[in-house]
Amino acid sequence: MPKERQGRPRDSQIDHTVIETVRELLSESGYERLNIDAVAARAKVGKAAIYRRYASKAELAFAATVHDVDDLPPPTDTGSLRGDLLVIAHRVWRRMNDPAARQVGPAIIAELSRSPGLAARFQQGLLAAERQSYATVLNRAADRGELAGPVDPELVHLLVSGPIFFSAYGYRIPVDDERLEAIATTVALGLTGTTR
């Protein structure tokens, strides 16, 4: 269930209905024709209820196809930084490779490039949630003594998620288990000097 936004309580039934409605509409008519009016009408909720949750069509589509603000459970603790990064890498690829996410990804990228305000909201909400997963993994690695000093979660987010994101939405290159392992291993090696 998404987090509370702007101090307003959430209703899990409305949240679920809105997200499912968005996925249906995306499947039927695509991202370009998606609009809040259509979502509200089909979901039988007021537009205000949707806008209390999502400030834009792009945020709503991202939440429905990739993840919402609190739709990212803490990554599994595998006992090593490399293993934890691999868990995240698999999760990122699985979500980005979802057919609905592949449909809306490029359109959202285009909107983010045109709207600094929208880009800022993504940074403060949806992408901050992703960075929190990396911060959790880095804190574990520090506690295990794998890291010599502090590491910026935003940097690790870019190093792991960036290549996967670009493969999915840029070059449309399939990413298999071997490639995900190579990404996790390379980043772990760069951060710790070891592939353990």
Secondary structure, DSSP 8 states (H G I E B T S, - for coil): ----BTTB---HHHHHHHHHHHHHHHHHH-TTT--HHHHHHHHT--HHHHHHH-SSHHHHHHHHHT--TT--------SSHHHHHHHHHHHHHHHHTSHHHHHHHHHHHHHHHH-HHHHHHHHHTHHHHHHHHHHHHHHHHHHTT--SS---HHHHHHHHHHHHHHHHHTS-----HHHHHHHHHHHHHHHHS---
